[in-house]
């Protein structure tokens, strides 16, 4: 699948990123190579390979018991059960 400069512009807009005009072509080429590599991986026959949920087994993960604790922050919303306003963080360019 070929990634176009228009695709790069679209994704940059969605991610709220500024991409210099000179970088769009290079990014499109790099992303196209990545997609082509993923296509190659998708063609591999992995039917004889058992799926794994956790690859690293030698690491002990930090876990704690679940316990009820008082809420911190948003105290007004927690008490009333109503919604509260937050600043808008996603904007259109």
C-alpha positions, 0 to 999 in steps of 0.5 A: 500500500502506497502512503501519499503525502495527502495521507501524511497531512491527514494523519498529522492533522488528526494527531495535531502535529505540524509537518514541514512541507519538505518532510511530507515526501520522506515521511510518506516513503518511510510509512510506505516501507513500514506498511509493505513490511507489515504486509510481508509479515501478514503473508507468513504462515504462522498456523503451526505457532502457538499464540502467546499472551505474555512473552517475557516470563522471567520478570515478576510484575508488581501487583497489589491487592485491590482495595477501596480508597477515598477518591482524590480530586474531582470531589464536586463531581464525585459527590453530586454524580453530575458532570463537570466541565473541563477545558477543551484540549482537541482543536481544529487547525 
